[in-house]
């Protein structure tokens, strides 16, 4: 279950007031571990963004559409001065750069999946962007890596990631 930790970037955003955001990392096609490592590297190169922590990567069973290869999942924490929408756009751009194409199959196989799980203690609900991630509280494969990064992490409504995980395990 536990594998290795990806490298961390120490570059700090140069302007503005940095916010902490958490990004879910997943892949179930190709060289999963290498693709996730490359995604973290590219995220660390995004403007005004520094990767400050990366969880352990873990192999997990698919959710939703179960007839597909196992996933490799993890999470990373970033400090950024980008807005939530701009950070999401960066994540989507990284997915495209790494070869992801969107299919009609929901929860289907993918070479890379980057989800904006949390952005500081902000709540966002707009077309194409909901923070916290709307299914975060249901997903062991997202909560466990967040707990790796920050055992005291809470979501904006005050519930701790530790308690959310305990409720579904």
C-alpha positions as CSV (number, residue, x, y, z in Angstrom):
1,X,0.0,0.0,0.0
2,X,2.7,2.5,1.0
3,X,5.2,3.4,-1.7
4,X,7.5,6.4,-1.8
5,X,7.4,10.1,-1.5
6,X,7.9,12.3,-4.5
7,X,10.4,15.1,-4.4
8,X,9.4,18.5,-3.0
9,X,10.0,22.0,-4.4
10,X,11.3,24.7,-2.1
11,X,10.5,27.7,-4.4
12,X,8.3,30.2,-2.7
13,X,5.9,32.5,-4.5
14,X,7.5,35.9,-4.9
15,X,4.5,38.3,-4.7
16,X,1.2,38.7,-2.9
17,X,-0.2,36.8,0.1
18,X,0.3,33.1,-0.4
19,X,-2.5,30.7,0.3
20,X,-2.2,27.0,1.1
21,X,-4.0,24.6,-1.3
22,X,-4.2,20.9,-1.5
23,X,-4.2,18.9,-4.7
24,X,-5.3,15.3,-5.2
25,X,-3.0,13.3,-7.4
26,X,-4.2,10.2,-9.3
27,X,-3.4,8.0,-12.3
28,X,-4.3,4.5,-13.4
29,X,-2.8,4.3,-16.9
30,X,0.8,4.1,-18.1
31,X,3.7,4.7,-15.7
32,X,1.5,6.0,-12.9
33,X,4.2,6.9,-10.4
34,X,6.4,8.7,-13.0
35,X,3.4,10.6,-14.3
36,X,2.4,11.8,-10.9
37,X,6.0,12.8,-10.2
38,X,6.0,14.8,-13.4
39,X,2.7,16.4,-12.5
40,X,4.1,17.6,-9.2
41,X,7.2,18.9,-10.9
42,X,5.1,20.9,-13.4
43,X,2.9,22.2,-10.6
44,X,6.0,23.4,-8.9
45,X,6.9,25.4,-12.0
46,X,3.5,27.1,-12.2
47,X,3.6,30.8,-11.7
48,X,3.5,32.0,-8.1
49,X,3.2,28.5,-6.8
50,X,5.5,26.3,-4.6
51,X,5.0,22.7,-3.8
52,X,5.7,22.4,-0.1
53,X,4.7,18.8,0.7
54,X,3.9,15.6,-1.1
55,X,2.1,12.6,0.5
56,X,3.1,9.0,0.2
57,X,1.7,7.5,-3.0
58,X,-0.6,4.5,-2.5
59,X,-2.3,2.0,-4.8
60,X,-6.1,2.1,-4.5
61,X,-9.0,0.3,-6.1
62,X,-11.1,2.2,-8.7
63,X,-14.2,4.0,-7.5
64,X,-17.4,4.2,-9.6
65,X,-16.3,2.3,-12.7
66,X,-14.6,-0.7,-11.1
67,X,-13.6,-2.6,-14.3
68,X,-10.3,-0.7,-14.9
69,X,-6.7,-0.8,-13.6
70,X,-5.9,0.2,-10.0
71,X,-5.0,3.8,-9.3
72,X,-1.9,5.3,-7.7
73,X,-3.2,8.2,-5.5
74,X,-1.6,10.9,-3.3
75,X,-1.9,14.6,-2.6
76,X,0.4,17.6,-2.4
77,X,0.2,20.9,-0.6
78,X,1.1,24.1,-2.4
79,X,1.5,27.7,-1.4
80,X,0.3,30.0,-4.1
81,X,-0.9,33.5,-4.8
82,X,-3.0,32.3,-7.7
83,X,-6.8,32.5,-7.3
84,X,-8.6,29.2,-7.0
85,X,-9.9,29.5,-10.6
86,X,-6.4,30.2,-11.9
87,X,-4.9,27.3,-9.9
88,X,-7.6,25.0,-11.3
89,X,-6.7,26.2,-14.8
90,X,-3.1,25.4,-14.2
91,X,-4.1,21.9,-13.0
92,X,-6.1,21.3,-16.1
93,X,-3.3,22.5,-18.3
94,X,-0.9,20.1,-16.6
95,X,-3.3,17.3,-17.2
96,X,-3.4,18.1,-20.9
97,X,0.4,18.4,-21.1
98,X,0.7,15.0,-19.7
99,X,-1.7,13.5,-22.2
100,X,-5.0,13.4,-20.5
101,X,-8.0,13.6,-22.7
102,X,-11.5,13.9,-21.3
103,X,-13.8,11.0,-22.2
104,X,-17.5,10.6,-21.9
105,X,-16.9,7.8,-19.3
106,X,-17.3,9.3,-15.8
107,X,-14.7,8.0,-13.4
108,X,-13.0,6.1,-16.2
109,X,-9.3,5.3,-16.7
110,X,-7.0,8.3,-16.9
111,X,-3.3,8.9,-17.4
112,X,-3.4,11.7,-14.7
113,X,-6.1,13.3,-12.5
114,X,-5.4,16.5,-10.6
115,X,-8.2,17.7,-8.2
116,X,-8.2,20.9,-6.3
117,X,-9.4,19.5,-3.0
118,X,-9.0,22.5,-0.6
119,X,-7.9,26.1,-1.0
120,X,-7.1,27.6,2.4
121,X,-10.3,27.7,4.3
122,X,-12.3,29.1,1.3
123,X,-15.6,27.8,0.2
124,X,-16.2,28.2,-3.6
125,X,-19.3,27.1,-5.5
126,X,-19.3,28.3,-9.1
127,X,-19.6,26.6,-12.5
128,X,-16.8,24.2,-12.9
129,X,-15.2,24.8,-9.5
130,X,-16.4,23.6,-6.1
131,X,-14.1,23.8,-3.0
132,X,-13.9,21.9,-0.9
133,X,-14.0,19.1,-3.5
134,X,-17.7,17.9,-3.4
135,X,-16.8,14.2,-2.7
136,X,-13.8,14.7,-0.5
137,X,-15.6,13.5,2.6
138,X,-16.4,10.2,0.8
139,X,-13.0,9.3,-0.5
140,X,-10.4,7.4,1.6
141,X,-8.0,7.7,-1.3
142,X,-8.1,11.5,-1.0
143,X,-8.4,11.9,2.8
144,X,-5.5,9.5,3.7
145,X,-2.9,11.5,1.7
146,X,-4.2,14.8,3.2
147,X,-3.7,13.3,6.7
148,X,-0.1,12.3,5.7
149,X,0.6,15.9,4.8
150,X,-1.1,17.6,7.8
151,X,-2.5,15.5,10.6
152,X,-4.3,18.6,12.0
153,X,-6.0,19.7,8.7
154,X,-9.6,20.7,8.8
155,X,-12.0,21.6,6.1
156,X,-13.8,25.0,6.0
157,X,-16.8,23.8,8.1
158,X,-14.5,22.9,10.9
159,X,-14.5,19.1,10.6
160,X,-11.1,17.5,10.8
161,X,-9.8,15.3,8.0
162,X,-8.9,12.8,10.7
163,X,-12.6,12.6,11.8
164,X,-13.9,12.5,8.2
165,X,-11.6,9.6,7.5
166,X,-12.6,7.7,10.6
167,X,-16.3,8.1,9.7
168,X,-15.8,6.2,6.4
169,X,-13.2,3.6,7.3
